[in-house]
């Protein structure tokens, strides 16, 4: 297991390097001048040139890249152009809302999707199977922002049960914390519940047709034991894979959800930084999300080995 972790960590280094380089070049090639944004519409050309010099934007792209990579190797993501604060400080300040939203969304997804997928496979071609699959197709087809606005319209505007937007930390009380997170959590989890339900059903149907399942049933093993002990365990590899994909995609989906519900998380930080042309913050947050992707993929690889000892890397 330790050898696997080391191999994956070493393989992640060139991936992170490529991501960092692509992000750097894309931001530098994008139209617009952050110095003009900071200086304002009424600033003189001399003031803009001075700001550009202070930011190092008057240097060549190659020089800027080498300076940035040198600082990155030392763990320095730079300072925000707008607030002058370290990028790491800004990210740390936004981690709470983002991790809370992502964690509750993935827990809701797993707790809902896997039982629904098992039920659909167990009642294959029955009324429950058709109803679950119809709901899954519908949920997968509706964009997240549409779901968000429908939930806000019903539960916030019409019924006045839940707040429209904002985030309340756990320190302010469990009730307020749950009220502010409920709608964005459901919004974020909806699509992934549909996806994982369909994958769980398909994987279980393949396993339920195997000889060892028929043998277990012929021996008088209870249906619940067959489903959860024999079938679900052997169908776990594709389910774990899609859960990992959902988790990484869910983290990027936080950007849209946080914007709609006005949650001051890392996703909202990216949007604000892109609009302000704040290069260091955009680069730092994208690298942060890239690290999360690599970490989740490492967890998936470790889960493969645990679920199926025959797998070797």
Steps between C-alpha positions, in 0.01 A plus 500: 500500500783741585666425166171575322466834679857600416456408133179700475653801673800496266270466198302801625800734484515534117118526490504791744785661306308479172186639664696789652663583166172488306323719756785752498505528122121517460470783750784696345358460149146598598391847384502784751750668729476446878702819555222702333238323711685592820576856393143577397349670197632848586863399553776642286728291283789578737309362798406187305863449394616538861251238621602269218865534607417432865313186400780383269269500198746708299741206491498229238266202543801272540642707785160521669459123468842420648445737793157355567619138480791578731261637761257211444768240576551673835125479574437866425190552283557875492288791619164619379512798268178638646532443875882462524446198727679165447304267275534217753333721763209577267450131417514394866240760589260352240557128566230463767193569283638309201596186692172504693298523181706237315506257796124513562428474128711186453355342818147570379590364157640171631227451762230550236642366176637161605180380676292622204731318258482179704120524517474560125721200424312279749163597348632486143229590246253552781311812596770614747773454238312699237413778743857534630648501150248756378586725793871450438469598133300809594745607772798445271342705221420814700793747539614572855420871478141421400465267799647771725255768388203262525597405855542867593163586345314224687672476839629855543263731313167314509522304828758721674650195675865547411729799433555602141877533522799534727692269733494464877795321667441214740612722787183708454278201571414169337156624393623804308789295356261235366245751369757683289658182362189295423402654165853526354575144616192360327580703188855373484408137574205467260691419181745268673222306672353430157836398353611271783154340523517399134857368529416305818199340334693405186794355697274297728300361207823371344607332826155357579520296182824327604520133598612563859184703564277222368693252714452712812127521434480125436661442842220695664692820576264788573445756225629784719823309565536425129452864407724667756757231581557336163369722220568851628855420608588355160336795325687751716786580258294694241293657780812624680633631169190704427483626860857627461414665169191653661707634789751674276225635273300604806788713624505691171119524515537688826596806293152531346313407818693742720437779251125439486459474879755775573721275712845645567698186421794415277273470196370852549859615552589369153211685336582829672870464417435427132278807471768713672782351291677403823761264349658364820168408661366330186822302460508403867138385517526296180814331630317432826215328315755306292659372819156386622449309173835324539424415863157357414648287221755367748218402736321322214812301414538398866134397512554277194776309678289458813190382310689270261844377619566366150547857374863605488656817362 
